[in-house]
Amino acid sequence: MSTRGGAAGPVRDPGLQPERTRLAWRRTTLSSTVAAVLAAKTALHGGASPVGVLVCALCCLLWLAFLLLAQFRIRGLARTAAPPALPARLATTAVLCTVALALCAAVLVF
């Protein structure tokens, strides 16, 4: 076990963890993009109804919010070797955007 500058305690080696986290954010963003595109296709297929257009717009807004949040986190991961933990408020926002997007897409399908 190595120590930093003679201090007692191990040196943190993040290894590939920041890279795996960055890739997970990218995959989730890609999944959200597919859900938003399919929601828009479903809403506009066979004529656009006011409810369909409203839910489609909501899906697009949720997707955009998640995209901005993911980009913020990905940049934060790239800045330092040991990125700070994701604040609870941002994690909750990401979860809510993901769940709401899935629900909106499900409403459009059924």
C-alpha positions, 0 to 999 in steps of 0.5 A, a space after each residue: 500500500 503506497 502513501 502520499 507524501 509520507 502521510 498515513 493512508 492509501 492514495 486513491 487510484 480512480 482507475 477507469 471509474 471516471 471513464 466508465 461513468 462518462 460512458 454510462 452518461 453517454 449511453 443514457 443520453 443516447 437512450 433518451 434520444 431514441 425515446 424522444 425521437 420515437 415519441 415524436 414519431 408516434 405523436 405525429 404518425 397518422 395526424 397530430 392531435 393536440 394531446 400528442 403534440 403536447 406530450 411530444 413537446 414535453 418529451 423534447 423538453 425533458 430530453 433537452 434537460 437531461 442532455 444538458 445535465 449529462 453534458 455538465 456531468 461529463 465535463 465535470 468528469 473530464 476536468 480532474 482525475 478525481 471528480 467530485 460526487 454528483 450532488 443529490 439535487 442533480 442526481 434527483 433531477 436526472 432520475 426525474 427526467 429519465 422517469 418522466 421521459 419514459 412515462 411520456 413515451 409510454 403515454 404516446 404508445 398507448 
